[in-house]
């Protein structure tokens, strides 16, 4: 997406640790107008896929996932990085190494909200090394 590329070139910057900082518009402070355009682009690219759920991982992916879900008219489901008391029953789980936090998380998604018939579009805020998306798969 050209708009996102231009925004990264304009406002993103690389740190000495090889991290591309996009926190001024993408994953700390969020530019919702940019998100709206990103949502439209995902809809354009995946309109023929009969998506009925958007799946992301907490926390940075939730904002973009919500905007994308709005374009598709479907719910958002996010993988939690910690087991909580409000998730009961069977869950899907995977281990995911966070590039930015440098640690491994056990992510979980309740099977109550994700089943074999679902057509899921995976969304995350930024691709570092693909570990989060691989865990979601």
Secondary structure, 3 states (H helix, E strand, C coil): CHHHHHHHHHHCEECCCCCEECHHHHHCCCCHHHHHHHHHHHHHHHHHHCCCEEEEECCCHHHHHHHHHHHHCCEEEEEECCCCCCCCCCEEEEEEEECCCCEEEEEEEEHHHCCCCCCEEECCCCCCCCHHHHHHC
